[in-house]
Amino acid sequence: MYDIRWIRENAEAFDKGLARRGLEPLSSSLLALDDERRSAIAKAQATQERRNALSKEIGKAMGAKDVARADALKAEVAALKDAQPALEAEEKIAKGKLDEALAAIPNVPFDDVPDGADEHDNVVLHVDGVKPEERGLLRGVNDPKQHFELGEALGQMDFETAAKLSGSRFVVLQNQIARLSRAIGQFMLDTHTEEHGYTEVMPPLIVNKDVMFGTAQLPKFADDQFLASRIIDPEVWQKVLKPAEGDADSLLQALSDLKEQIENREWQWLIPTAEVPLTNLVRESILSEEELPRRYTALTPCFRAEAGSAGRDTRGMLRQHQFEKVELVSITAPEKSREEHERMLSCAEAVLKKLDLHYRVMTLCTGDMGFASQKTWDIEVWLPGQKTYREISSCSVCGDFQARRMNARYKTRDGKGPFFVHTLNGSGTAVGRALIAVMENYQNADGSITVPEVLVPYMRGVTRIEKAA
């Protein structure tokens, strides 16, 4: 979220940044809204100042025994007092319009972010290693299978039963593949806490709307989220679902009651990523510079509606409504955020290096970046079964964009400030996609899967996943 004062002072740069995002200039309309807000504030202040001045005049009139003048001044004060609520409402409405407009605008990209329309314009930053097919590491597999073919053949990956339980885009993992998924998550978490200095957190999976707003999931991306709420009055539900035959009035009343409950309920949200609660750990607080950087990690389930993904990746685990991910979040001083971004990327890459997975790092173009990001690097792992690279991690620096929404600040060592912190987030990495990568890269000709050496201790010595006898 932006500081309107910064936009007023840097209108041209702001509009140029938006143009790189494919947006029309907005500085003029935003400054017009700010002028409305300022005007409303000025009118309210002028009214209050006039009341204060009249109160002094009333005292003087009373001291001079000028009752008529005192009464006239009192009448004017009363009229100004009556007008005050309307002026305050005008100011509140003007501020709300400005805040709503600012909340819908994405972050401006760094100058070194490549321009482009979509993922086809992303730029390769670097590539690690070579494809396993070119290294002879597919153990006699001539035609690599995709993960869901391997998992279903092993009898340990079940999409059909998951659909009966929950619908599409869910999976039931069983036996050693379930353990392998757990092992991957624990291995990643241990790597980041023991080797990279991140503090492990077990955060809530359900958060309120202010927390979702803080990391910019709301209001723009509400359709991609899952809502959660305590159950609505069952009697109301029953009257709506099974209205009395021919009793239209009762049905209308039940619908009205249901609408009231929905509108008055404090809705909560399932987290789409642990970035949301981890970043908000510093919301509405003032840190000392000595406390920075703060580095958090968490292994959590994540929930996404995938509202814009109809028809995409319908087979397998690539795009699920529920999945696990190890998240990395950093809170830094502004001058350290670019350096921290590079560090975060290297931490995520370390996981794939340990798993001996081939990958490339992409610098996302302006048209493919996330809403809150100033710059994003995606790590794309090679999947032999798909014969393509797929995203497994995304590391973004957000500047003070989220901090302003959360009111997260810090004071310098010499006591200056408070200033807004900078926030960063990244996947370290997505557990489900790492599972996919391990299965496809470590498959054997007989359909079994070799367990990567680094995961064997987490698998209690199991080195090979085979179909149960």
NUDOTOR-15825 format. One record per residue: residue in one letter; y, z, x of N, C-alpha, C in turn. Coordinates in steps of 0.1 Angstrom, whole numbers, plus 5000, padded with zeros to 4 digits. Last residue first. Example, Ala and Ser with C-alpha at 12.3 -4.5 7.8 and 13.67 -1.06 7.14 Angstrom:
! NUDOTOR-15825
S497850715128498950715137500050795129/A494350785132495550785123496750785132/
//
This chain:
! NUDOTOR-15825
A444249875033442849825030442449845016/A447549765032446649875031445249815027/K448949545056448549565042447449675042/E450849705083449849605078449549635063/I452949755109452849765094451949655089/R452649925139452449805132452249835117/T452950175150453550055157453349925150/V453550505144453050385138453750265145/G454750745153453750675162453250545156/R456550815134455450905137454350825145/M458750665131457550625123456350705126/Y460350755150460750785137459650745127/P459150645173459150785171459550825157/V459550365167458250415167458250565166/L462050245171461850315158460450385158/V462050125196463050235194462750315181/E460249915192459950035201460850155198/P459749795159460549795172460249925179/V456549725147457649825146458449815159/T455549415134455549505146456749595144/I453849345105455149355111455049455122/S451649085093451949215096453349225103/G450948815090451748875080452149025082/D449748705112448848755102449648825090/A451848655129451248545123450348585111/N454448895123453348845131452648735123/Q457948985126456748945118455748885127/Y460449065135459249125141457949095133/N462348935120462348915135461048965142/E461849025094461848885097461748855112/M462049305097460949245091460749095095/V464649335107463549385115462249315110/A466249225086466249165100465049205108/I465649405065465349265064465249195078/L466749635077465349635074464849485072/A469349565078468649585090467149585088/R469849565051469949435058469249445072/G469549835045468749735038468749605046/V471549955060470149985063469249875057/A474349835077473649835064472149845066/T474650045107475049935099474349945085/G477550085102476950105115475450115115/S480549935091479149955088478449975102/G483850085092482849985096481450025092/N487350145092486050165086485150055091/L490350325099489450225102488050255095/T493850415095492450435092491650305095/H496550605108495850475107494450505104/V498850835092497750795102497350655100/F502450855089501150815083500150785094/F504051145102503951005101502550975095/P506251435097504951365097505051215096/G507551405131506851355119507151445107/K507151605161507851505153506951455141/G505951785178506351835164507051725156/D504851685200506151755202506751785188/R502451575191502351695199503651765201/T503151465156502951445171502951575178/K501451505126502551535134502251515149/Y500251285099500051375111501351395118/R498751215066499751205077499451295089/A498051065037497451125048498351105061/N498350955010499351055016498651135027/M496750755001496150885002497150995005/R498450535004497850554991497250694990/R498950555031500050575022499550595008/A496350505042497050635044498150665034/Q495950235037495150335029495850475030/F497850135056497750085042497050185033/D498250175082498650285074498550255059/G495449995094496750045096497050165088/C492849915092493649905080495149945082/V490249735107491349825109492349805098/S486749705101488149665098489049775102/C483649555104484549665110485949625108/S480549515090481949465089482849585094/S477249395093478249505095479649435094/I475749195086475049325086476049435088/E475648865073476448985076475649105076/R473348635087473848705076474548835080/Y472448305099473048435102473548505089/T469248145093470748155093471148295097/K466648125084467148025094468748025094/Q465348295069466348215062466948105071/G463648395089463048345076464048255068/P465348475110464448365112463948305099/L468448575109467248595101466448475102/W470748735130470048615128468748655120/V473648905117472448915124471648785121/E477048935123476048865116474748855123/I479749145120478549125128477549055119/D483149085116481849085110480749065120/W486249235120485149165127483849185119/T489449205106488049245104487249165114/K492749345101491849255109490449305107/Q493749475080494649395088493949305097/S492349535047492249505061493449435067/A492249565020492949665027493049635042/F490749335011492049365006492849455014/G489049155038489049245027490549285023/M489248805046489448945049489349025036/D489248535041488048605040488048755042/G491748425047491248405034489948475031/T492148485074492948545064492448535050/C488848515090490148445088490848515076/L487148735111487348685098488748625097/T485348675139486648725135486948655121/M481948765143482948675138484248745135/V479348795165480448865159481448755155/R475748755161477048705166478148785159/Y472448845174473548845164474748775170/H469048955176470048855180471148845169/L467949275183468149175173469249075178/D467049515195466749385201466849275191/L467749755187466749695179466349555185/K469849795205468649875206467449825199/K471649605194471049585208469849665210/L472249715170471449595170470949565184/V473649945179472449965171471649835171/A475849835193474849915200473549925192/E477549735173476649645181475549715188/A478749975165477849905156476949805163/C480150025188479250125183478250065174/S481849815190480849825201479749925196/L483449855168482649735169481549755179/M484750095177483950095165482949975165/R486349995198485250095200484250095189/E488049825185487149765195485949865198/H489450015170488749905163487649845173/E490650165189489550235181488750125174/E492649995197491650035207490450095200/R494149995174493549865179492449895189/S494950265171494050205161493450075166/K496750395187495350395191494450315183/E499250415175499150335188497750325193/P498750575152499050435151498750355164/A495850795155497350775156497550625156/T493150765131493750765144495250775143/I489950805119491350835115492050855129/S487150605111487950665121489350685115/V483850575100485250585096485950655107/L480850415092481650465103483150465098/E477750445074479250415074479850485086/V474850315067475450405076476850365078/K473550255035474350215046474750325054/E471350135009471850245018472550175029/F471950024974471450004988471950124997/Q472049874943471949994950471349974964/H472349604937473249694931473249834938/Q472049374966471549474956472649554949/R471349124983472549164975472049244964/L468949104998470249085005471449134997/M466349134990467149254991468549234996/G465148874967465148964979466149074978/R467048624951465748664956465948764968/T469748574947468948634936467548684941/D472048484962471048574968470248644957/R474048414933473948424948472848524952/G474248424906473548314912473448314927/A477148614907476148554898475548434905/S479048774919477948724927476848654919/G481048934910481348794913480248724921/A479949194907480449114895480648974898/E478449394920478349254924478749164913/A478549664916478249584904477949444908/R477149894939478049784936477649704925/F476650184957476450124944477550014941/C474750334982475950274978475650194965/P473450634998473250524989474650464985/T474350705032474450735018473850615010/L475150855061474050775055473950805041/A478250875079477350915068476350815064/T480750985102479650895098478750955087/Y484050995116483051045106481950935104/R486351105137485351005136484251065127/R489751135144488651195137487651085134/P491551135176490951065164489951155157/L493351415164492951275163492451225176/E494251675167493051655159492551515159/E496651645180495451695188494151675180/E498351585160497951475169496751515177/S497451745130498151755142497551645151/L497851635096497051675107497951685119/I498351695063499051665075498351725087/S496951555033496951655044497851605055/E496051375013497051485010497051595020/R492951305029493951275019494851395016/V490851315046492151355051493251335041/L488651225032488551365037489951405042/N488850955026489651055018489451195022/T486950845043488350825045489250925038/L484650935029484850975043486350955046/P484550825003484750975005485151015019/V484650545012485550595001485650755003/E482650475030484050465034484950545024/A480250465017480750605021482150595027/T480650254989480350275003480850415007/P481050284962480450154967480150154981/I480150574944480750514956480150384959/L480750584909479750594920480350514932/W483450774894482950644900481850664910/Q484550904863484350914877483550784881/W486950974837485850894842485750914858/E487651204815487951184830486751114836/R488351084782487351134792487851104807/N489950964765490351104769489451154780/E488750724758490150724764490550854770/I486350804748486350724760487750734766/Q487150954725486351014736486450944749/E488350754710489150864715488450934726/K486250584705487350534713488150644718/L484650754689484150704702485250654711/D486350784667485950894675485450864688/S486350514658487550574662487350694670/L483650484651484250404662485550464667/A483550674630482750694642483250614654/Q485250544612485650674617484850704630/L483750314607485050304612485550434619/L481450434595481350364608482750344614/S482550544572481950634582481850564596/D483350314559484350414563483850504574/A481050184552481950124562482950224567/D478150224543479250324545480150274556/G475950064541476950044531478150134533/E473950294557473950164550475050164540/A475350464584474750474571474950344563/P474750334617475650374606474850374593/K473650374645472850364632473750414621/L475550364664474450284666473650264653/V477550544655477950404658476650314659/K476050774651476750714639477250574642/Q475150814677474150784666474850724654/W477550874690476750764694475850714683/V478151114678479051004676478250874680/E476051274687476251254672477151134670/P476451294714475351214709475451184694/D479451254731478851324720477751244714/I478751114763479551124751478751184740/I477851264793477451184781478451214770/R480051224821479151304813478951234799/S480050914839480751014831479651094824/A480850644861479950754857480750854849/L480950294868481550414863480450514860/F480750084897479950154886480650284882/Q482749794905482349934906481449974895/D483949554902482849564912482249704913/D486049594885484849514880483649524889/A488049704901487349794892486049724887/F489749614921488349574921487449664912/K492449704916492149554917490649524915/P493249964918492749914905492249774905/L490350064937491150064924492550034927/Q489850054963488849994954489449974940/A491650174981491950044975490849974968/T491350434989490850334998490950194992/G492750554967493150584981492650474991/F491350494944492650424946493050444961/M489250664947488950514947490250444950/V490650904944489950874957489650724958/D491450884918492450894929491850864942/K489150884903489850754904490950764915/N486551064920487451044910488350924913/V483051004928484351044932485351014920/I479751064939480551044927481951094930/L478551144961478351004958479150964946/P480051364986479651334973479451184970/P478651335021479751345011479151334996/M477751465048477051435036477951445024/V478451355081478951415069477951375057/E478651385116477851355104478351425092/T481051255137480651375130479851335118/Y480451065166480851065152480251195146/G479651005193480651115190481151115176/H477750835202479050785200480050885195/E475250975205475750895216477250845214/E474851135182474451185195475051105207/T475850985160476251125162475951175176/H474750725163476250745162476650885164/T472050775165472750705176474250735175/D471450905141471250975154472050905165/L471850685123472650815122472650895135/M469950505132471350475133472250595132/F467550655126467850605140469350575141/Q467850685098467850805107468150765121/G467550415090468750495087468950615096/I465050355100466150275104467450355102/A463350525085463450535100464750465105/R463650425059464150565063464350585078/S462350185063463750185059464350325062/L459850275070460550195080462050195076/R459050395046459250475058460050405068/A458850165031459750265027460050355039/I456750045045458149975045459150075040/Q454650215041455250205055456550135055/N455150295007454350305019455150295032/Q457650084991456550174991455950185005/L460550014972459850004985458850114985/V461749834946460949954949460249924962/V465049714939463749694945463049834946/F467449514920466949644925465549614931/R468349284907469049334919468749484923/S467849354872467849264884468649334895/G466549664859467149534858467049454871/S465149904861466649904862467249774860/L462349894856463050024857464550014855/K461749624857461349694846462149834845/A462749564883463349504872463049574859/A460849704898462249754898462949694887/T458549544893458649684888460049734887/E459449324908459149314894459149444887/F459849384934461049354927460649354912/D458449564959458149534945459449514937/M456749594987458049554983457949494969/Q454149614995455049734997456449704993/G452249414998452149504986453049624987/L452449225016451949345021451749445010/A453749025001452349005005451649135010/E456249144998455349134986453949104990/G457149135024457049255018456149255006/L457148855030456348945038456149075030/E458948765010457548705011456648795019/F461148905017460548935004459148875003/H461948795042461548935041460748965028/Q460448475048461548565045461048705041/K458548365077458648395062459948475060/P458548095100458848235097459048255082/D456247915112457047895100457448035095/N454848015134455447875134456447855123/V454248285152454648245139455448115140/G453648395176452748295171453148245157/R455748585181454348615181453448525173/L458448545184457948545170456348555169/L459548505209459248645204458748655190/G460448295223459048305222458648445217/R463048245224462548335234461048355233/E463648105202463848035215463448125227/E463148275182462348155183462448095196/P465248465185463848495189462948375190/K468248325200467348345188465948375193/V469948525225469448405219468448425208/G472848735231471448695233471148555226/D475548755210474648835218473248775219/V478648595210477248585206476448675215/H482048645198481048625208479648635202/L483648525177484248605188483248605200/V484048245158483048325166483848395177/V486048265128485948215142484948305150/N486148125095485948235104485648185118/D486147925077487247915087487148035096/H484147975059483947855068485047845079/E485048175043484148205054483948095064/D488448045036487248125033486348135045/A490847955047490747975032489548065029/G492948075074491847995068491748035054/D494148185106494348135093493148065087/P492948465126492948315123493248285109/V494948725137493948685128494048535125/D497148795153496048725160494848695150/D498948925136499248785141498048715147/F497149085109497749085122498048945126/P497949055074497049045085497849045098/V498849295050499349175057498449175070/N496849395022497449425035497849295042/P497649284988496749314999497549335012/I498949444959499249344970498349384982/A498849624939498049504937498149404949/A500649824944499249854945498349734944/L503149714937502749734951501249754953/A502949724909503049594916502649604931/E502849994904501749904900501749774907/D505250084915504050124921502850034917/L507049954897507049914911505749954917/K506350074872506249924874506249884888/G506850344879505550304875505350154877/K509650334881508850374893507350324891/A510350274855510750184866509850204878/I509350504842508850374838509150274850/K510950704853509450704854508850574852/E513450624845513150634859511650624861/E513150654817513450524823513150514838/A512650924816511650834812511850694817/E515251014823514051054832512850954829/L516650924802516950874815515850894825/A515551064781515450924781515750864794/P516251334789514851294788514651144788/Q519251324788518551334800517051294799/A520551324763520251194769519351204782/D520851594759520051524750519651384756/K522751644779521451714779520451634771/L524951504769524351464782522951524783/A525451654746525051514745524351464757/A526151904758524951894749524451754748/V528451824771527251874779526051864771/E530051774749529751664758528551704767/A530252024738529651924730529251804739/K531552164758530252204755529452094747/L534052034757533252014769531752054766/A534852124732534751984734533851954746/D535052404737534052354727533852204729/A537052404756535752454759534752404750/R539252314740538752234752537352274756/A539452534722539152394717538652304728/V539952754738538652744731538352604727/D541252854764541452724757540052694750/K541353064781541353094766541552964758/A540953024807542253004802542453024787/G538253074808539153164815540553154811/M537352844794537152984788538053084795/A538052654813538652654799538552784793/K536452724834537852724836538552734822/G533952674823534252814828535752824829/I534052404818533952504806534352644811/E534152304844535352294835535252384823/K531552364851532652434858533852424850/S530252194834529952334833531052414840/L531051944843531551994830531352144828/A529551924867531051934867531651984854/N526951924857527352024866528952044866/R527151684842526851814835527251924844/R527551504863528551514852528351644845/E525151524876526351564883527451584873/Q523451424857523251564861524551614868/T524351154856524451244844524351394847/A523851074881525251074877525351164865/Q521051084881521751174890523251184886/A520450884862520051024860520751124868/K521550664875522050704862521750854859/A520050654899521450674900522050724886/I517450604888517750724895519250764896/A517950354877517550454868517850594875/S518550214901519550224891519250334881/R516050234914517250294920518350314910/R514550074896514250214899515450294905/E515749834899515749894886515450044887/D515349784926516649794921516749864908/D512549754925513149864932514549894928/L512449514912511849624905512449754912/A513649354932514249364918513749484911/L511749374952513149444954513849454941/L509749224940509549374943510849444945/S510848974938510549044926510249194928/S511348924966512448924957512049004944/S508748934978509749034982510849044971/L506748754974506948854964508048954967/P505648414977506548524981506748624970/E502048374969503448334968504348444973/L499248384991500048434980501448384981/G497548345013497448245002498248294989/R497948495034496848545025496748445013/R500148385044498948365052497748415044/A501948475026501648335026500348305034/L502148745034501548715021501148565021/G503648705058502248765058501548735045/K506048605047505148515056503748575057/D506948825033506548705026505748615034/F507349005055506449035045505948915037/A509348865069508048885076507048925065/E511448885050510948755055509548765061/A511849165046511449075035510848945040/N512249405059511449305066510949205056/E513649585044514149565057513449445064/R512149595021513549555020514149525034/I509649675031509849535026511249495025/W510349935038509949845049510149695044/R510850035013511950035022511649935034/I508350035002509349944997510549935006/D505450045019506650115018507750015013/Y502349945004503549925012504650025009/M498850005009500050005000501250005009/
//
